[in-house]
Amino acid sequence: THTHSHAHTQASLRSLFVQNNLLVALPAEICRCQLLRDLRVSNNQLALLPEALGTLDTLTRLDVQGNRLVQLPCSLSTLCDLRVLNVSRNLLRELPENHVAPLTALTDLNLDANRLSKLPLALVYQE
């Protein structure tokens, strides 16, 4: 049935690329894709990301550059496997310490072209 194949896709999806579209929201249902490793939603019209994003335990790359994000969800801090985070070309005024400090696997962070007035010290003092 259609429902069965839809559920199977959610269960097996590892990469989702929807760059260069006109998305104004990212449906929370994406967070049911528990094997998702690579999520690229750059160059859309997103003003916020679903809080449920933090349930994607296997996510290693999140690319949200070129949107209208003014803040990132608190749950981002639970993404322990996240290696690449690109939030460039958004409207972020801050990146709270408690969002970044737990991201110990992070190797690439792009904050270009936002509205930041300071950087989180956690970037420098990771143990």
C-alpha positions in Angstrom: 0.0 0.0 0.0 1.0 3.6 -0.4 1.1 4.1 3.4 3.4 1.1 3.8 5.9 2.4 1.2 5.8 5.9 2.8 6.7 4.5 6.2 9.5 2.4 4.6 11.0 5.5 3.0 11.0 7.4 6.3 12.7 4.5 8.0 15.5 4.1 5.4 16.1 7.7 4.3 19.7 8.7 5.0 20.1 11.9 2.9 17.6 14.7 2.1 18.5 17.5 -0.2 15.9 20.3 -0.8 18.2 23.2 -1.5 17.1 26.2 -3.7 13.4 25.9 -3.2 10.7 28.2 -1.6 10.2 26.3 1.6 8.9 28.5 4.5 8.8 25.6 7.0 10.4 22.3 7.5 7.8 19.7 8.5 8.4 18.1 11.9 7.6 14.7 10.2 11.1 14.9 8.7 12.3 14.1 12.2 10.8 10.6 12.0 13.6 9.7 9.6 15.7 8.2 12.3 18.6 7.2 10.0 18.9 10.6 8.4 22.6 11.6 8.3 22.7 14.5 5.9 20.0 17.2 5.8 20.5 20.1 3.3 17.8 22.8 3.2 19.9 25.7 2.1 18.5 28.7 0.1 14.9 28.5 1.1 12.7 30.8 3.1 12.9 29.1 6.5 12.4 31.3 9.6 12.7 28.5 12.1 13.6 24.8 12.4 11.5 22.3 14.2 12.5 21.6 17.8 12.1 17.9 17.0 15.3 18.2 14.9 17.2 17.2 18.1 15.8 13.7 17.8 17.8 12.9 14.7 20.6 11.1 16.6 22.4 10.0 13.4 22.6 13.5 11.8 26.2 14.4 10.9 25.6 17.3 8.5 23.1 20.1 8.7 23.1 22.8 6.0 20.6 25.6 6.5 22.6 28.4 4.9 20.7 31.1 3.0 17.5 31.1 4.9 15.8 33.6 7.3 16.7 31.9 10.6 16.8 34.2 13.6 17.6 31.4 16.1 18.4 27.7 16.2 16.3 25.2 18.2 17.6 24.4 21.7 17.4 20.7 20.8 20.3 21.2 18.3 22.6 20.7 21.3 21.6 17.0 21.5 23.0 16.2 18.1 26.1 14.4 19.4 27.2 13.1 16.0 26.9 16.4 14.1 30.2 17.1 12.3 29.2 19.9 9.8 26.9 22.8 10.7 26.4 25.5 8.1 24.2 28.4 9.2 25.8 31.0 7.0 23.7 33.8 5.4 20.9 33.8 8.0 19.7 36.4 10.5 21.2 34.9 13.6 22.0 37.5 16.3 23.5 34.9 18.7 24.6 31.4 19.0 24.1 30.5 22.7 26.9 28.6 24.5 24.5 25.8 25.5 23.7 25.1 21.8 27.4 24.7 20.8 29.2 23.3 23.9 27.6 19.8 23.7 28.5 19.4 20.0 31.8 17.7 20.6 31.9 15.9 17.2 31.7 19.3 15.3 34.6 19.8 12.9 33.1 22.4 10.5 31.0 25.4 11.6 30.1 28.1 9.1 28.6 31.3 10.7 29.4 33.7 7.8 27.0 36.6 7.0 24.8 36.6 10.0 24.2 39.3 12.6 26.4 38.0 15.4 28.1 40.4 17.7 30.0 37.7 19.6 31.1 34.1 19.3 30.4 31.4 21.8 33.4 30.7 24.0 32.5 27.0 23.8 34.0 27.0 20.3 37.4 27.7 21.8 37.2 25.8 25.0 36.0 22.4 24.0 37.5 19.7 26.2 
